[in-house]
Amino acid sequence: MAQLLNAWVWFETVLLVIIATPFAFILFCLTAPFDKGRYAAGRFFRLLGVLTVKLNPLWKFEMGGDFIRDPRRPYVAVSNHESYADIFLISHLPWEMKWLSKETMFKIPCFGWMMRMAGDIEVRRGERTSIVRAMKEARDRLSKRVSVMIFPEGTRSRDGELLPFKDGAFRLALEAGAPILPIVVAGTRDCMQKGTFRFQKARARVKVLPPIEVTGMTIADVAELRDRTRAVIAEARHALVREMRGES
């Protein structure tokens, strides 16, 4: 039964992506001349992820927290990273964000094409030139009043515990004068564990935390901002895990 469910989820996911690609292209062509932030193309792509989850009988996703009031105020959103399912979960949030993603994601047929049309940002990990270019593109997205989404751990955690945060997202926020938007995910590690592409039955939740303003801070405060954000996310994640387990 588990194998049949996995086969179904993969089938409906791939089929949806293939069917959606020409519609995404048409929308991109129609909106690109005036939608410089690619907001419409991005929302289409994120909602495709939401629809994929709706048709997935194995996953149950929930949202909570302090949703932003102005979706066109640009934030640097940062979240812990447990699995590929984080992408689908965070896509449920009702505003557009451009994602920094590793280059291999952009090479996936149809899926990668839609990422480019959505204005997501490609980065090659460990290559300074690519990182510098990605940060420049991220500043461009912020200047167009669209938030940017970054996983500051740089990779998925194998055991669910928070890895050290890298400086990039926080340097970006300080340079652009954009507030940090901390986001916490829990349960996605059970949806699809690192090193496998097998869907599992699981419940996951995303929680949006209050923004951290950077007014009055300078580039010299990168480490302080990074560590403060990590502490907030770590505390909220442990509380969210306890809540999902029914613990007080």
C-alpha positions, 0 to 999 in steps of 0.5 A: 500500500505504501508503495502504491501511495508513493507511486501516486504522489510522484505521478500526480506531482510530475503530471501537475508540473508538466501540465502547469509549465505552458500555463506558467510560460503564458502567464510569464509572457503576459505579465513580464512587461509590467510585473518587474518583480515577477510577483504573478509568475511567482505566486502561480508557481507557489500555488502549484506547490500548494495544489500538489500537497492538496492531492497528496494523501500522505501529508497534512500541513498547517500554518500559524504565527504572525502573518505579515500585514503588507505583502509588498513590504520586502523582507529577508525571510529565513527558516530552518531546513529539515527536508525538501518538503519545507519548500511545499510547506512554506509555499502555503504562506499567502505572499510571494517570496523569491527563493535562493536555491542550489543550481541543481534545482534549476536543472530539473525539466519543467520545474527548473524552468518555472523557477526561473520564470518565477524569479527565483535565484540560483546559487552554486554552493561554495563558489564565491562568484556565484554567491556574490551574483546571487546576493546581487540578484537578491538585492534586486528582488528586494528593491522591487518590493518582493521578499527573499527566502533563504535557508541560512543553514545552507543545507538540510539538517539530518537530525532536525537540530539547527545547524550553524547559520551562515552570514549571507542572509543577514548581510543582505538584510543589513545592506538592503535595510530589509527586516528579517522575517524568521520562519519555523518549520517542524515535522517536514523531516518525517515527510521526506528524510534527507537522502531519500525521495520516498514520501512518508505519512506526516503532519508538518507545521510552519509558523511565522515569527515577528519580524526583526527590524534592522533600523540603526544596525550596520554591517558590523552587526552581522554576527549579532543579527545572525545569532539573535535570529538563530536563537529565536528560531531555535526556541520557537522550533522546540516549542512548536515540536512540543506543541505538535506532540501535545506536550505542555 
